[in-house]
Amino acid sequence: MAGRLRGLAPAIALAAIISAGPAPESAEADSRSSTSINGRTITVVGGSSQSISSTAERTVVKLDGSRIVIRDGRIELEDAVRVVGDFTKLEIRARDGRIDIFVDGEPIDEAIE
Protein backbone atom coordinates (compact mmCIF):
# COMPACT_ATOMS: atom_id res chain seq x y z
CA MET A 1 0.00 0.00 0.00
CA ALA A 2 2.83 2.41 0.82
CA GLY A 3 4.21 1.88 -2.68
CA ARG A 4 0.92 2.99 -4.26
CA LEU A 5 0.73 6.14 -2.11
CA ARG A 6 4.32 7.06 -2.92
CA GLY A 7 3.42 7.08 -6.62
CA LEU A 8 0.55 9.51 -5.98
CA ALA A 9 2.73 12.20 -4.38
CA PRO A 10 3.64 13.99 -7.67
CA ALA A 11 -0.01 13.93 -8.81
CA ILE A 12 -1.20 15.36 -5.47
CA ALA A 13 1.43 18.11 -5.62
CA LEU A 14 0.40 19.03 -9.19
CA ALA A 15 -3.28 19.06 -8.21
CA ALA A 16 -2.50 21.42 -5.30
CA ILE A 17 -0.69 23.84 -7.62
CA ILE A 18 -3.49 23.80 -10.19
CA SER A 19 -6.25 24.26 -7.61
CA ALA A 20 -4.45 27.24 -6.06
CA GLY A 21 -4.88 29.12 -9.34
CA PRO A 22 -2.75 31.95 -10.64
CA ALA A 23 -0.96 34.24 -8.24
CA PRO A 24 -2.72 37.56 -7.63
CA GLU A 25 -1.34 40.55 -9.54
CA SER A 26 -0.68 42.44 -6.33
CA ALA A 27 -0.28 41.09 -2.84
CA GLU A 28 -1.39 44.46 -1.44
CA ALA A 29 -5.05 45.33 -1.28
CA ASP A 30 -6.15 48.92 -0.84
CA SER A 31 -7.77 49.58 2.50
CA ARG A 32 -11.33 50.89 2.27
CA SER A 33 -13.52 52.73 4.76
CA SER A 34 -17.05 53.92 4.15
CA THR A 35 -19.88 55.73 5.90
CA SER A 36 -23.42 56.63 4.91
CA ILE A 37 -25.24 59.63 6.32
CA ASN A 38 -28.40 61.39 5.18
CA GLY A 39 -28.55 59.38 1.94
CA ARG A 40 -24.91 60.06 1.01
CA THR A 41 -22.09 57.52 0.94
CA ILE A 42 -18.52 58.64 1.53
CA THR A 43 -15.78 56.12 0.79
CA VAL A 44 -12.04 56.38 1.38
CA VAL A 45 -9.73 54.05 -0.56
CA GLY A 46 -5.99 53.55 -0.15
CA GLY A 47 -3.44 55.37 1.91
CA SER A 48 -1.59 54.04 4.89
CA SER A 49 -3.72 55.75 7.53
CA GLN A 50 -7.40 56.64 7.26
CA SER A 51 -10.37 57.44 9.47
CA ILE A 52 -13.90 58.74 8.96
CA SER A 53 -16.06 60.40 11.60
CA SER A 54 -19.51 61.86 11.02
CA THR A 55 -22.06 64.03 12.72
CA ALA A 56 -25.38 65.26 11.37
CA GLU A 57 -23.64 68.39 10.05
CA ARG A 58 -20.34 67.12 8.63
CA THR A 59 -18.00 64.26 7.88
CA VAL A 60 -14.29 64.49 8.68
CA VAL A 61 -11.85 62.25 6.81
CA LYS A 62 -8.25 61.92 7.96
CA LEU A 63 -6.10 60.39 5.27
CA ASP A 64 -2.30 60.12 5.44
CA GLY A 65 -1.97 63.33 7.44
CA SER A 66 -4.54 65.33 5.44
CA ARG A 67 -7.83 66.44 6.95
CA ILE A 68 -10.83 66.63 4.62
CA VAL A 69 -14.15 68.07 5.83
CA ILE A 70 -17.36 67.47 3.89
CA ARG A 71 -20.37 69.63 4.79
CA ASP A 72 -23.18 71.57 3.12
CA GLY A 73 -22.17 70.49 -0.39
CA ARG A 74 -18.57 71.61 0.14
CA ILE A 75 -15.27 69.80 0.44
CA GLU A 76 -12.59 71.48 2.53
CA LEU A 77 -9.01 70.24 2.19
CA GLU A 78 -6.28 72.18 3.95
CA ASP A 79 -6.98 75.81 2.93
CA ALA A 80 -8.94 74.99 -0.24
CA VAL A 81 -12.73 74.83 -0.44
CA ARG A 82 -14.49 73.19 -3.36
CA VAL A 83 -18.28 73.56 -3.77
CA VAL A 84 -19.68 70.30 -5.17
CA GLY A 85 -23.36 70.71 -4.37
CA ASP A 86 -25.63 67.80 -3.58
CA PHE A 87 -24.25 64.32 -4.19
CA THR A 88 -25.06 60.67 -3.57
CA LYS A 89 -21.56 59.15 -3.59
CA LEU A 90 -18.22 60.73 -2.80
CA GLU A 91 -15.01 58.73 -3.08
CA ILE A 92 -11.59 59.86 -1.90
CA ARG A 93 -8.67 57.83 -3.25
CA ALA A 94 -5.07 58.00 -2.03
CA ARG A 95 -2.24 56.45 -4.02
CA ASP A 96 1.42 57.31 -4.54
CA GLY A 97 1.20 60.55 -2.54
CA ARG A 98 -1.85 61.82 -4.44
CA ILE A 99 -5.42 62.35 -3.33
CA ASP A 100 -8.15 62.14 -5.98
CA ILE A 101 -11.77 63.02 -5.18
CA PHE A 102 -14.75 61.73 -7.18
CA VAL A 103 -18.30 63.05 -6.80
CA ASP A 104 -20.95 60.70 -8.18
CA GLY A 105 -18.23 59.01 -10.24
CA GLU A 106 -16.81 62.20 -11.76
CA PRO A 107 -13.35 63.50 -10.74
CA ILE A 108 -13.10 67.00 -9.35
CA ASP A 109 -10.16 69.18 -10.35
CA GLU A 110 -6.67 67.80 -10.58
CA ALA A 111 -5.24 65.39 -8.05
CA ILE A 112 -4.09 66.97 -4.82
CA GLU A 113 -0.46 66.24 -4.03
C-alpha positions in Angstrom: 0.0 0.0 0.0 2.8 2.4 0.8 4.2 1.9 -2.7 0.9 3.0 -4.3 0.7 6.1 -2.1 4.3 7.1 -2.9 3.4 7.1 -6.6 0.6 9.5 -6.0 2.7 12.2 -4.4 3.6 14.0 -7.7 0.0 13.9 -8.8 -1.2 15.4 -5.5 1.4 18.1 -5.6 0.4 19.0 -9.2 -3.3 19.1 -8.2 -2.5 21.4 -5.3 -0.7 23.8 -7.6 -3.5 23.8 -10.2 -6.2 24.3 -7.6 -4.5 27.2 -6.1 -4.9 29.1 -9.3 -2.8 31.9 -10.6 -1.0 34.2 -8.2 -2.7 37.6 -7.6 -1.3 40.6 -9.5 -0.7 42.4 -6.3 -0.3 41.1 -2.8 -1.4 44.5 -1.4 -5.1 45.3 -1.3 -6.1 48.9 -0.8 -7.8 49.6 2.5 -11.3 50.9 2.3 -13.5 52.7 4.8 -17.1 53.9 4.1 -19.9 55.7 5.9 -23.4 56.6 4.9 -25.2 59.6 6.3 -28.4 61.4 5.2 -28.5 59.4 1.9 -24.9 60.1 1.0 -22.1 57.5 0.9 -18.5 58.6 1.5 -15.8 56.1 0.8 -12.0 56.4 1.4 -9.7 54.1 -0.6 -6.0 53.6 -0.1 -3.4 55.4 1.9 -1.6 54.0 4.9 -3.7 55.7 7.5 -7.4 56.6 7.3 -10.4 57.4 9.5 -13.9 58.7 9.0 -16.1 60.4 11.6 -19.5 61.9 11.0 -22.1 64.0 12.7 -25.4 65.3 11.4 -23.6 68.4 10.0 -20.3 67.1 8.6 -18.0 64.3 7.9 -14.3 64.5 8.7 -11.8 62.2 6.8 -8.3 61.9 8.0 -6.1 60.4 5.3 -2.3 60.1 5.4 -2.0 63.3 7.4 -4.5 65.3 5.4 -7.8 66.4 7.0 -10.8 66.6 4.6 -14.1 68.1 5.8 -17.4 67.5 3.9 -20.4 69.6 4.8 -23.2 71.6 3.1 -22.2 70.5 -0.4 -18.6 71.6 0.1 -15.3 69.8 0.4 -12.6 71.5 2.5 -9.0 70.2 2.2 -6.3 72.2 4.0 -7.0 75.8 2.9 -8.9 75.0 -0.2 -12.7 74.8 -0.4 -14.5 73.2 -3.4 -18.3 73.6 -3.8 -19.7 70.3 -5.2 -23.4 70.7 -4.4 -25.6 67.8 -3.6 -24.2 64.3 -4.2 -25.1 60.7 -3.6 -21.6 59.2 -3.6 -18.2 60.7 -2.8 -15.0 58.7 -3.1 -11.6 59.9 -1.9 -8.7 57.8 -3.3 -5.1 58.0 -2.0 -2.2 56.5 -4.0 1.4 57.3 -4.5 1.2 60.5 -2.5 -1.8 61.8 -4.4 -5.4 62.3 -3.3 -8.1 62.1 -6.0 -11.8 63.0 -5.2 -14.7 61.7 -7.2 -18.3 63.0 -6.8 -21.0 60.7 -8.2 -18.2 59.0 -10.2 -16.8 62.2 -11.8 -13.4 63.5 -10.7 -13.1 67.0 -9.3 -10.2 69.2 -10.3 -6.7 67.8 -10.6 -5.2 65.4 -8.1 -4.1 67.0 -4.8 -0.5 66.2 -4.0 
